[in-house]
Amino acid sequence: MFLLGLGLSFAISTITASNHRLSLQSDGTVTLTFIFLMISIIMSLVLAFLFQFRITKVHGVALLCLYACFIVSVAICTIIS
């Protein structure tokens, strides 16, 4: 759902822009968010394949730990910059 909302908002912004281009200001948190998103997607695909496409408590705990690492990383990145 998050990706749909993110893509839709970017599409609307691009369509309504006069030159049909969208400029983004990149900082450390954007890069960090993308990295954690890719880790989450790859980890979910691997775990789903390993557990025969059944979502288990291991998968849930792994995602919660990844989310906790993400929150701490963003907090540190925000404090540093």
N, CA, C and O atoms as a GROMACS GRO file, in nm:
protein
  324
    1MET      N    1   0.082  -0.119   0.000
    1MET     CA    2   0.000   0.000   0.000
    1MET      C    3   0.086   0.125   0.000
    1MET      O    4   0.054   0.224  -0.065
    2PHE      N    5   0.198   0.120   0.074
    2PHE     CA    6   0.287   0.235   0.081
    2PHE      C    7   0.343   0.269  -0.056
    2PHE      O    8   0.350   0.386  -0.093
    3LEU      N    9   0.383   0.167  -0.132
    3LEU     CA   10   0.440   0.192  -0.264
    3LEU      C   11   0.338   0.250  -0.359
    3LEU      O   12   0.372   0.334  -0.443
    4LEU      N   13   0.213   0.208  -0.348
    4LEU     CA   14   0.109   0.264  -0.432
    4LEU      C   15   0.089   0.412  -0.400
    4LEU      O   16   0.078   0.494  -0.491
    5GLY      N   17   0.083   0.445  -0.273
    5GLY     CA   18   0.066   0.585  -0.233
    5GLY      C   19   0.184   0.670  -0.274
    5GLY      O   20   0.166   0.784  -0.318
    6LEU      N   21   0.304   0.616  -0.260
    6LEU     CA   22   0.424   0.689  -0.298
    6LEU      C   23   0.429   0.711  -0.448
    6LEU      O   24   0.458   0.821  -0.494
    7GLY      N   25   0.401   0.608  -0.525
    7GLY     CA   26   0.402   0.619  -0.672
    7GLY      C   27   0.294   0.711  -0.723
    7GLY      O   28   0.316   0.788  -0.816
    8LEU      N   29   0.177   0.704  -0.663
    8LEU     CA   30   0.066   0.789  -0.706
    8LEU      C   31   0.095   0.936  -0.679
    8LEU      O   32   0.066   1.021  -0.762
    9SER      N   33   0.152   0.965  -0.564
    9SER     CA   34   0.182   1.105  -0.532
    9SER      C   35   0.291   1.160  -0.624
    9SER      O   36   0.286   1.276  -0.664
   10PHE      N   37   0.390   1.076  -0.658
   10PHE     CA   38   0.493   1.120  -0.752
   10PHE      C   39   0.436   1.140  -0.892
   10PHE      O   40   0.473   1.233  -0.962
   11ALA      N   41   0.346   1.052  -0.933
   11ALA     CA   42   0.284   1.065  -1.066
   11ALA      C   43   0.202   1.193  -1.075
   11ALA      O   44   0.209   1.263  -1.176
   12ILE      N   45   0.125   1.223  -0.973
   12ILE     CA   46   0.044   1.346  -0.974
   12ILE      C   47   0.134   1.469  -0.975
   12ILE      O   48   0.106   1.565  -1.046
   13SER      N   49   0.240   1.467  -0.896
   13SER     CA   50   0.333   1.580  -0.893
   13SER      C   51   0.400   1.600  -1.027
   13SER      O   52   0.419   1.714  -1.071
   14THR      N   53   0.436   1.492  -1.093
   14THR     CA   54   0.502   1.502  -1.224
   14THR      C   55   0.405   1.554  -1.329
   14THR      O   56   0.443   1.637  -1.412
   15ILE      N   57   0.282   1.508  -1.327
   15ILE     CA   58   0.183   1.552  -1.426
   15ILE      C   59   0.150   1.699  -1.407
   15ILE      O   60   0.134   1.772  -1.506
   16THR      N   61   0.139   1.744  -1.283
   16THR     CA   62   0.100   1.883  -1.259
   16THR      C   63   0.217   1.981  -1.274
   16THR      O   64   0.195   2.102  -1.281
   17ALA      N   65   0.341   1.932  -1.280
   17ALA     CA   66   0.456   2.021  -1.298
   17ALA      C   67   0.455   2.075  -1.440
   17ALA      O   68   0.413   2.007  -1.533
   18SER      N   69   0.502   2.198  -1.456
   18SER     CA   70   0.497   2.262  -1.588
   18SER      C   71   0.590   2.195  -1.688
   18SER      O   72   0.556   2.185  -1.806
   19ASN      N   73   0.706   2.150  -1.645
   19ASN     CA   74   0.800   2.087  -1.738
   19ASN      C   75   0.796   1.934  -1.730
   19ASN      O   76   0.880   1.867  -1.789
   20HIS      N   77   0.700   1.878  -1.658
   20HIS     CA   78   0.681   1.734  -1.641
   20HIS      C   79   0.804   1.665  -1.584
   20HIS      O   80   0.833   1.550  -1.617
   21ARG      N   81   0.876   1.734  -1.498
   21ARG     CA   82   0.989   1.676  -1.428
   21ARG      C   83   0.973   1.701  -1.280
   21ARG      O   84   0.920   1.804  -1.238
   22LEU      N   85   1.019   1.608  -1.204
   22LEU     CA   86   1.008   1.617  -1.059
   22LEU      C   87   1.148   1.621  -1.001
   22LEU      O   88   1.227   1.529  -1.022
   23SER      N   89   1.178   1.726  -0.927
   23SER     CA   90   1.309   1.734  -0.864
   23SER      C   91   1.298   1.693  -0.718
   23SER      O   92   1.209   1.738  -0.645
   24LEU      N   93   1.390   1.608  -0.677
   24LEU     CA   94   1.391   1.559  -0.540
   24LEU      C   95   1.519   1.603  -0.472
   24LEU      O   96   1.626   1.602  -0.532
   25GLN      N   97   1.507   1.641  -0.348
   25GLN     CA   98   1.626   1.674  -0.271
   25GLN      C   99   1.667   1.548  -0.196
   25GLN      O  100   1.594   1.498  -0.110
   26SER      N  101   1.784   1.499  -0.229
   26SER     CA  102   1.830   1.374  -0.169
   26SER      C  103   1.917   1.403  -0.048
   26SER      O  104   2.005   1.490  -0.052
   27ASP      N  105   1.893   1.332   0.057
   27ASP     CA  106   1.979   1.338   0.174
   27ASP      C  107   2.001   1.196   0.224
   27ASP      O  108   1.960   1.100   0.158
   28GLY      N  109   2.064   1.182   0.336
   28GLY     CA  110   2.097   1.050   0.386
   28GLY      C  111   1.977   0.964   0.419
   28GLY      O  112   1.982   0.842   0.403
   29THR      N  113   1.869   1.025   0.465
   29THR     CA  114   1.752   0.946   0.503
   29THR      C  115   1.682   0.884   0.383
   29THR      O  116   1.626   0.775   0.394
   30VAL      N  117   1.684   0.953   0.269
   30VAL     CA  118   1.621   0.896   0.149
   30VAL      C  119   1.698   0.772   0.105
   30VAL      O  120   1.638   0.669   0.074
   31THR      N  121   1.829   0.782   0.103
   31THR     CA  122   1.912   0.667   0.066
   31THR      C  123   1.895   0.554   0.167
   31THR      O  124   1.884   0.437   0.128
   32LEU      N  125   1.891   0.587   0.292
   32LEU     CA  126   1.873   0.487   0.398
   32LEU      C  127   1.738   0.418   0.386
   32LEU      O  128   1.728   0.296   0.403
   33THR      N  129   1.634   0.494   0.357
   33THR     CA  130   1.501   0.437   0.339
   33THR      C  131   1.498   0.340   0.222
   33THR      O  132   1.440   0.232   0.233
   34PHE      N  133   1.560   0.378   0.111
   34PHE     CA  134   1.564   0.290  -0.006
   34PHE      C  135   1.640   0.162   0.025
   34PHE      O  136   1.597   0.054  -0.015
   35ILE      N  137   1.752   0.172   0.095
   35ILE     CA  138   1.831   0.054   0.129
   35ILE      C  139   1.750  -0.041   0.217
   35ILE      O  140   1.748  -0.162   0.192
   36PHE      N  141   1.684   0.012   0.320
   36PHE     CA  142   1.604  -0.074   0.407
   36PHE      C  143   1.483  -0.132   0.335
   36PHE      O  144   1.442  -0.244   0.366
   37LEU      N  145   1.427  -0.059   0.241
   37LEU     CA  146   1.315  -0.111   0.163
   37LEU      C  147   1.361  -0.230   0.079
   37LEU      O  148   1.292  -0.332   0.073
   38MET      N  149   1.475  -0.217   0.015
   38MET     CA  150   1.528  -0.328  -0.066
   38MET      C  151   1.563  -0.448   0.021
   38MET      O  152   1.535  -0.562  -0.018
   39ILE      N  153   1.622  -0.425   0.136
   39ILE     CA  154   1.653  -0.536   0.228
   39ILE      C  155   1.524  -0.607   0.270
   39ILE      O  156   1.520  -0.730   0.275
   40SER      N  157   1.422  -0.530   0.301
   40SER     CA  158   1.294  -0.587   0.344
   40SER      C  159   1.231  -0.672   0.234
   40SER      O  160   1.181  -0.781   0.260
   41ILE      N  161   1.232  -0.621   0.112
   41ILE     CA  162   1.171  -0.694   0.001
   41ILE      C  163   1.248  -0.823  -0.027
   41ILE      O  164   1.187  -0.929  -0.043
   42ILE      N  165   1.381  -0.814  -0.032
   42ILE     CA  166   1.462  -0.932  -0.060
   42ILE      C  167   1.448  -1.034   0.053
   42ILE      O  168   1.435  -1.154   0.028
   43MET      N  169   1.451  -0.986   0.177
   43MET     CA  170   1.437  -1.076   0.291
   43MET      C  171   1.300  -1.145   0.290
   43MET      O  172   1.291  -1.264   0.320
   44SER      N  173   1.196  -1.073   0.256
   44SER     CA  174   1.062  -1.132   0.251
   44SER      C  175   1.052  -1.237   0.142
   44SER      O  176   0.991  -1.342   0.162
   45LEU      N  177   1.112  -1.210   0.027
   45LEU     CA  178   1.110  -1.309  -0.080
   45LEU      C  179   1.186  -1.435  -0.043
   45LEU      O  180   1.140  -1.547  -0.068
   46VAL      N  181   1.303  -1.418   0.018
   46VAL     CA  182   1.384  -1.533   0.057
   46VAL      C  183   1.314  -1.614   0.166
   46VAL      O  184   1.306  -1.737   0.157
   47LEU      N  185   1.262  -1.547   0.269
   47LEU     CA  186   1.195  -1.618   0.377
   47LEU      C  187   1.067  -1.686   0.329
   47LEU      O  188   1.036  -1.797   0.372
   48ALA      N  189   0.993  -1.621   0.241
   48ALA     CA  190   0.872  -1.682   0.186
   48ALA      C  191   0.907  -1.808   0.107
   48ALA      O  192   0.837  -1.909   0.115
   49PHE      N  193   1.016  -1.802   0.032
   49PHE     CA  194   1.058  -1.920  -0.044
   49PHE      C  195   1.106  -2.032   0.048
   49PHE      O  196   1.074  -2.148   0.027
   50LEU      N  197   1.183  -1.995   0.151
   50LEU     CA  198   1.236  -2.097   0.243
   50LEU      C  199   1.126  -2.166   0.324
   50LEU      O  200   1.135  -2.285   0.352
   51PHE      N  201   1.022  -2.091   0.362
   51PHE     CA  202   0.914  -2.148   0.442
   51PHE      C  203   0.792  -2.186   0.358
   51PHE      O  204   0.680  -2.189   0.407
   52GLN      N  205   0.817  -2.216   0.231
   52GLN     CA  206   0.713  -2.260   0.137
   52GLN      C  207   0.595  -2.165   0.131
   52GLN      O  208   0.479  -2.207   0.132
   53PHE      N  209   0.625  -2.037   0.125
   53PHE     CA  210   0.528  -1.929   0.110
   53PHE      C  211   0.425  -1.925   0.223
   53PHE      O  212   0.308  -1.891   0.202
   54ARG      N  213   0.471  -1.960   0.342
   54ARG     CA  214   0.390  -1.944   0.462
   54ARG      C  215   0.457  -1.840   0.549
   54ARG      O  216   0.576  -1.848   0.578
   55ILE      N  217   0.381  -1.743   0.591
   55ILE     CA  218   0.435  -1.637   0.676
   55ILE      C  219   0.434  -1.688   0.820
   55ILE      O  220   0.330  -1.721   0.875
   56THR      N  221   0.552  -1.693   0.878
   56THR     CA  222   0.566  -1.748   1.013
   56THR      C  223   0.603  -1.636   1.111
   56THR      O  224   0.623  -1.520   1.073
   57LYS      N  225   0.612  -1.675   1.237
   57LYS     CA  226   0.654  -1.579   1.340
   57LYS      C  227   0.798  -1.534   1.318
   57LYS      O  228   0.833  -1.421   1.351
   58VAL      N  229   0.879  -1.621   1.262
   58VAL     CA  230   1.018  -1.586   1.231
   58VAL      C  231   1.023  -1.468   1.134
   58VAL      O  232   1.102  -1.375   1.150
   59HIS      N  233   0.938  -1.473   1.035
   59HIS     CA  234   0.930  -1.364   0.937
   59HIS      C  235   0.885  -1.235   1.003
   59HIS      O  236   0.941  -1.128   0.977
   60GLY      N  237   0.785  -1.244   1.087
   60GLY     CA  238   0.736  -1.126   1.157
   60GLY      C  239   0.840  -1.065   1.249
   60GLY      O  240   0.857  -0.944   1.252
   61VAL      N  241   0.909  -1.149   1.323
   61VAL     CA  242   1.015  -1.101   1.413
   61VAL      C  243   1.129  -1.040   1.333
   61VAL      O  244   1.186  -0.938   1.374
   62ALA      N  245   1.164  -1.101   1.220
   62ALA     CA  246   1.271  -1.047   1.136
   62ALA      C  247   1.234  -0.908   1.083
   62ALA      O  248   1.317  -0.818   1.080
   63LEU      N  249   1.109  -0.892   1.041
   63LEU     CA  250   1.065  -0.760   0.992
   63LEU      C  251   1.061  -0.657   1.103
   63LEU      O  252   1.096  -0.540   1.082
   64LEU      N  253   1.019  -0.698   1.223
   64LEU     CA  254   1.018  -0.605   1.337
   64LEU      C  255   1.160  -0.563   1.375
   64LEU      O  256   1.184  -0.446   1.405
   65CYS      N  257   1.253  -0.656   1.373
   65CYS     CA  258   1.393  -0.623   1.402
   65CYS      C  259   1.450  -0.530   1.295
   65CYS      O  260   1.523  -0.435   1.327
   66LEU      N  261   1.417  -0.556   1.170
   66LEU     CA  262   1.462  -0.468   1.062
   66LEU      C  263   1.404  -0.328   1.078
   66LEU      O  264   1.472  -0.229   1.055
   67TYR      N  265   1.277  -0.320   1.119
   67TYR     CA  266   1.214  -0.190   1.141
   67TYR      C  267   1.280  -0.116   1.257
   67TYR      O  268   1.302   0.005   1.248
   68ALA      N  269   1.313  -0.187   1.363
   68ALA     CA  270   1.382  -0.124   1.476
   68ALA      C  271   1.519  -0.072   1.434
   68ALA      O  272   1.559   0.038   1.472
   69CYS      N  273   1.590  -0.150   1.355
   69CYS     CA  274   1.720  -0.104   1.302
   69CYS      C  275   1.703   0.018   1.214
   69CYS      O  276   1.785   0.110   1.219
   70PHE      N  277   1.597   0.020   1.135
   70PHE     CA  278   1.570   0.135   1.049
   70PHE      C  279   1.543   0.261   1.130
   70PHE      O  280   1.597   0.367   1.100
   71ILE      N  281   1.461   0.250   1.234
   71ILE     CA  282   1.429   0.366   1.318
   71ILE      C  283   1.554   0.421   1.386
   71ILE      O  284   1.576   0.542   1.390
   72VAL      N  285   1.636   0.332   1.437
   72VAL     CA  286   1.760   0.376   1.503
   72VAL      C  287   1.854   0.441   1.401
   72VAL      O  288   1.916   0.543   1.430
   73SER      N  289   1.865   0.382   1.283
   73SER     CA  290   1.953   0.438   1.178
   73SER      C  291   1.907   0.576   1.134
   73SER      O  292   1.990   0.666   1.116
   74VAL      N  293   1.777   0.593   1.115
   74VAL     CA  294   1.725   0.725   1.075
   74VAL      C  295   1.746   0.828   1.186
   74VAL      O  296   1.779   0.943   1.158
   75ALA      N  297   1.727   0.786   1.310
   75ALA     CA  298   1.750   0.878   1.422
   75ALA      C  299   1.896   0.922   1.426
   75ALA      O  300   1.926   1.040   1.445
   76ILE      N  301   1.987   0.828   1.410
   76ILE     CA  302   2.130   0.862   1.410
   76ILE      C  303   2.163   0.952   1.292
   76ILE      O  304   2.237   1.049   1.306
   77CYS      N  305   2.110   0.920   1.175
   77CYS     CA  306   2.134   1.001   1.055
   77CYS      C  307   2.081   1.143   1.072
   77CYS      O  308   2.144   1.239   1.028
   78THR      N  309   1.966   1.156   1.136
   78THR     CA  310   1.907   1.288   1.159
   78THR      C  311   1.987   1.368   1.259
   78THR      O  312   2.005   1.488   1.242
   79ILE      N  313   2.036   1.303   1.363
   79ILE     CA  314   2.117   1.371   1.465
   79ILE      C  315   2.250   1.417   1.406
   79ILE      O  316   2.296   1.527   1.436
   80ILE      N  317   2.311   1.334   1.323
   80ILE     CA  318   2.439   1.371   1.264
   80ILE      C  319   2.428   1.489   1.169
   80ILE      O  320   2.514   1.578   1.170
   81SER      N  321   2.323   1.490   1.088
   81SER     CA  322   2.312   1.598   0.987
   81SER      C  323   2.239   1.720   1.036
   81SER      O  324   2.223   1.816   0.961
   0.00000   0.00000   0.00000
